[in-house]
Amino acid sequence: MIKVLYFAAIREQVGTESEDVAAEGVATVADLLAHLRERDANRAEALAESRRLLVAVNQEYADRDRAVGDGDEVALFPPVTGG
């Protein structure tokens, strides 16, 4: 299983702070995002390809082509700004 964590506005849109996703058929972050978007309209909107979002795999920032697999933790959150 891949543990997916949602933060900030993404968590609000999706309606949960975390979920477990079967690792079968998911090889990269991009695969995982595509799989999640297929689950329902809220996830499709929150994780749309046109939206900017940051991804961390096992607490390290990652690109969409980063490999993921069983036992990984993937965090999804909007870009952080501040000053």
C-alpha positions as CSV (number, residue, x, y, z in Angstrom):
1,M,0.0,0.0,0.0
2,I,1.0,3.6,-0.6
3,K,0.0,6.0,2.1
4,V,-1.2,9.3,0.6
5,L,-1.4,12.4,2.8
6,Y,-3.3,15.5,1.8
7,F,-2.6,19.0,3.2
8,A,-4.2,22.4,3.3
9,A,-6.7,23.2,0.5
10,I,-6.2,19.8,-1.2
11,R,-7.2,18.1,2.0
12,E,-10.3,20.3,2.2
13,Q,-11.3,19.5,-1.4
14,V,-10.7,15.8,-1.2
15,G,-12.4,15.6,2.2
16,T,-9.8,13.4,4.0
17,E,-6.4,13.9,5.4
18,S,-5.0,10.5,4.3
19,E,-5.8,7.3,2.5
20,D,-4.1,4.0,1.5
21,V,-3.8,3.2,-2.2
22,A,-2.9,-0.2,-3.6
23,A,0.6,-0.1,-5.2
24,E,-0.4,-2.4,-8.0
25,G,-0.2,-0.6,-11.4
26,V,1.3,2.5,-9.8
27,A,5.0,3.0,-10.7
28,T,5.5,6.8,-10.5
29,V,4.0,9.8,-8.8
30,A,2.3,10.6,-12.1
31,D,0.7,7.2,-12.2
32,L,-0.5,7.7,-8.6
33,L,-2.0,11.1,-9.4
34,A,-3.8,9.7,-12.4
35,H,-5.2,6.9,-10.3
36,L,-6.4,9.3,-7.6
37,R,-8.1,11.6,-10.2
38,E,-10.1,8.6,-11.4
39,R,-11.6,8.0,-8.0
40,D,-14.0,10.9,-7.9
41,A,-14.8,14.4,-9.0
42,N,-13.3,16.0,-5.9
43,R,-10.0,14.3,-6.4
44,A,-10.1,15.1,-10.1
45,E,-10.4,18.8,-9.4
46,A,-8.0,19.0,-6.5
47,L,-5.3,17.0,-8.4
48,A,-5.9,18.3,-11.9
49,E,-2.9,18.3,-14.2
50,S,-3.3,22.0,-14.6
51,R,-3.0,22.7,-10.9
52,R,0.3,23.4,-9.3
53,L,1.0,21.1,-6.4
54,L,4.0,19.9,-4.5
55,V,4.8,16.3,-3.9
56,A,7.0,14.7,-1.3
57,V,7.8,11.0,-1.3
58,N,9.0,9.7,2.0
59,Q,9.5,13.3,3.2
60,E,11.6,14.4,0.2
61,Y,10.4,16.7,-2.5
62,A,9.8,14.7,-5.7
63,D,8.9,15.2,-9.4
64,R,6.1,13.5,-11.2
65,D,8.5,10.9,-12.6
66,R,9.7,9.7,-9.2
67,A,9.2,6.0,-8.7
68,V,6.8,5.0,-5.9
69,G,5.9,1.6,-4.5
70,D,4.6,-0.4,-1.7
71,G,5.3,1.1,1.7
72,D,6.0,4.6,0.4
73,E,4.4,7.7,1.9
74,V,3.3,10.4,-0.6
75,A,2.3,13.9,0.6
76,L,0.4,16.3,-1.7
77,F,0.1,20.0,-0.9
78,P,-0.3,23.3,-2.6
79,P,2.7,25.5,-3.2
80,V,3.7,27.4,0.0
81,T,4.1,31.1,-0.1
82,G,4.9,33.5,2.7
83,G,7.1,36.2,3.8
